[in-house]
């Protein structure tokens, strides 16, 4: 399990979670929500040639195959696993419904199977929904050969109503080797794309350079 890379050098990992639950799918179908895929984030990262790592749920990939293809097609982006339907892997994980313990391994394996056909920079990185985990959850992952990735810089972007606090949360805590947690889920993280240019500028001022997660963990 890792929450940051070596504290040497200048690299930091920008990571974006792509949550998708059945409730979110229902909101899309009912038209209550326009999108859980923030294309402005992709536009910016592509335009500025910024590396990033995307923790994808299987249901998000199935809802947004074109966006997934776009992510997989970018040599600066890595793809990682954020479960199939963003259910909790422990009790008392925010208000997420809980997966039975005997379904945890299969859930994560299925998600890799959903992501794999897209190619690109596939990884065995995995992030728990809500970062919630216990010994049973970690045991369930053991057969899969994954690296569990938390992060040491939490942007706090879910349900944010202003972008400045996100910029401050990131820039106040980011250091060499940091893993920054953000979301690409638009309707549930509506300020992230507004914060991102300021975050990138702040990283530049601090001499920090975004890199794919694998390169951050490798150090240098
Ligand atoms: Zn999540």
Boltz pocket constraint, residues with backbone or C-beta under 6 A from the ligand:
constraints:
  - pocket:
      binder: B
      contacts: [[A, 17], [A, 18], [A, 19], [A, 82], [A, 86], [A, 128], [A, 129], [A, 130]]
      max_distance: 6.0
